[in-house]
Amino acid sequence: MENENVIEIRNLKKAFGKNEILKGINLNLKKGENIAILGQSGTGKSVLTKCIVGLIYADSGEINVFGKNVYSLTTGELEEIRKKIGYLFQGGALYDSMTVKQNLEFPVRRTQLAKNKKEVKELVEEALENVGLLPAINKMPSELSGGMKKRVGLARTLILKPDIILYDEPTTGLDPVTSGEISELILEVQEKYNTSSIIITHDMKCAEMTSNRLKLMIDGVFYAKGTFEELSNSNDKVISAYFK
């Protein structure tokens, strides 16, 4: 069902000591939908995504992924959920001592996705073709540009064919042309695989290109939500400040 929620978050709260980061977050992500979350650094955007995959445990509230409460799962059940969620880190998070090929082989072998070397090879080559980087298969991360590292990071995420992808600042540190290419790639992935994605970003162009809906996070809560057009035309001075 296209309108089913793959992620449902209810009244999520998280503090580190006396510092309240999330102050009651509510969010529904539908199948095949991209939601971009905007906000300044330190507002809790990345903390939210880490809560979704169980890397950080919230103090209260509820997170349901594919209809299952993340906090009621056993370790094994949580691992099964995580296999369906791809996470693209800000810097790509590639293993420096491994070639591009080895970086992509690692999650395949770890999850036993392929039965033999031939299947591993096919999955690696398909993932690199999807991001236009098959010629870089034997390069080391140190030989790649920032944009290429992001692409390899995305290929490593796509190789497990996730239903959900969490993008953490996918265009940070990239020039405008490369940022546009990454944004287009996010759209291509959504269209080709019908993925559902949460895109954490400061990049307004990325948000405009990739999102079906936007949420603006300010001081640990969602201050506003809507399409890019709706928010960019808002008369609220707090909201309009982000679109200047």
N, C-alpha and C positions, 0 to 999 in steps of 0.2 A: 504493500500500500504506500502510495507516494506521500500521503499526508501524515504518516505515522511519525511519532517522535522517537528519534534514536537516542537523544539525551534529554533528560528532564531534571532540572535543578530547582530545589525549593528552599528558600530562606537560608542560604548557605552563609555561615559566618566562620571567620578565621582570624585569630590574633596571634601575634608573636610577643609574648610578655604583655605589656600594657598597650602595645601598638596594634590597634584594630585595622586589619587589612581588608577583609570582606565583611560587610555589615548587613547582609541580608540579600543575597543574590538569587534572582529567579531567572531561569532561561529554559526555553524549549528549542531544540534543534531538530528540524524535520529531515526525513530521508531525502537526499539529493539537494539539500539547501546549503548555501554558504552564508554564514553570519560573520561579519567583521566587527571586532570590538576595538573601539578607539579609546584613547585616554592617555594622560601624561604618565611618565615613568613613576613607579611607586604607587600606582592606584590599585594594584592587585590583579592585573590582567594575567600575568604569567602564573601567579599563585593559583588562580582559578583553573587554568589548564592542568596544572600539576595535581590539583585536587581531583579532577575528573578521572585521571588515570591511576589515582591512589598513591602517587609519589609523596603527596602531603595529605594528611588527614585533617579535615575540617573540625572545628570545635562543636558545631551543631548544624542542623539542616540535613538535606537529603540529596543524593545524586543517583539517578537511575540511568543506566546505560543499557540499551536494548531491553528495557523493562525490568532490569535487575538492579537492586540497591547495591551499589559498590561497597558500602560499608558493612553489608551482611554476608559478603561472599567469603569463602575459604580462600587460602592462598592459591590453590590450584584453579579455582573458579575465576579468580581475579586475573590470573595469567591467561586464561582462555579469552576473557574480555579484551585484555591488552593486545592480543594477537590481531584483533579486529580494528585496532586504533593505531594509526600512524602518527608520528610526532616529528615535525621538522624543526630542529633547533636553530637558534639565531645564526650561529656560525657554521652550520652544517654538521659539526661534531663528528668529523671523519677521524678514523684511526690513522695517525700520521705514519706509522710504520708499515701500513698495508697499502697495496696498490688499490686503484679504483675497483678493479675486479674482486680483490679480496675483501674490500669493504662491503661489497654487495653480497658476496658469498656467505659472509659471516651470519647474518640473520636467517638466511635460508637453511644453513646447516644447523643453527641453534634451534630452529623451530621444526626441523625435519620436514620441511615443505616439499622437498624433492626426494625422489627415490634413488636417483643415481647421478653420476657426474654429468651425463648428457642433459638431464632435466635442469640441473643447477646452471649449466652453461646457457641453456635456452632462456631461463628466467633472467639471468644477468644481462644477456644481450637484449632481450625484450625491454627490460627496465631502462637500459641506457639509450635504446632507440627512442623510447617514449620522451626522453628529455633531450634528445639530439646530441648525445655525447658518446656514442659507440666508439669513435676513433680514440677516445681518451682512456679506453679500458685498462691499459697497462701503465698508465701514468701514476705517479705518487701525488698525494694531496699537495705537497709543496710546489708541484709544477702547475697547479691549477689557479686560475683567477678566482676572485671572490664569487662571481656569478656562476662559474663552473662548479665550485664547491657546493653552492646552494643546489644546483641541478643534480649533482651526485647524491647529495643528502636526500633530495626528493626521490631520486631513483631508488635509493636504499629503502625509503618508506614505501614506495609503490610496489616493490618486489614481493611484499607480503600480501598485496591486494587487499588493503584495509577498507572497511566500510566507512570509517570516520578518519579524517586527517585534522590534526591540530597544528596550525602554522604559527610559530612564534617569531614575529617580526621577519617575514620572509624576504623583504627587500632592504632591510637595514644595511647601510654601508655600501650600497651599490649605486652606480651612476644611473641617471634617468632612463637611458636606453635599456640597460640590463634589467632595471627594476620593472620596466614595462614588459620585457620578455618573460620574467618570472611570473608576473601577474597573468599574462596570457597563458602560461603553462598551468597555473592553478585552475583557470577556466577550462582548459582542455581536459585536465584530469577529471574535473567535475562532470563534464559532458560525456567523456568516454567511459568512465567507470561508475557514474551516478553516485559519487561519494558525497558525504555530508561533511562540512568543514567549519571549524572555528578559526578565524584568521585574526591574530593579535597584531595590530599594526599602528604605526604613527603616520604611515604614508597614505595621504588622502587619495592620491591617484590609484593606488593599489586597492583601497577600500571601495572606490567608485567602480573600478573595473571588475572586481571579483565578487562583490557581495550582493546577495538577494535582500538582505536586511542588515541594518547597522544598529549597534548598541554603543552608547557613549557612557563610559565608566568614569565617575568623578568621586573621589574620596570614598571608595569601597562600595558604591552602589551604582546601579544603572540609572543615570540621570535622565536619559532620553533614548527612545528607540524609534525606528522607522526605516524607510528606504533612504538611499543617499540623497535623492531629490527632495524628499520631505524634510530631512534634517538640514540640508544646505539652504533651504528656503525659509527656515524657521526665523521668527522674529525675536526669539529668546536670545538675549545677548550672550549668555553663557555658552549656548550651543553655537551661535553664529561665529564666535571667536575661533572655533576650530576650523571654520571653512573659509577664512580670509586668505 
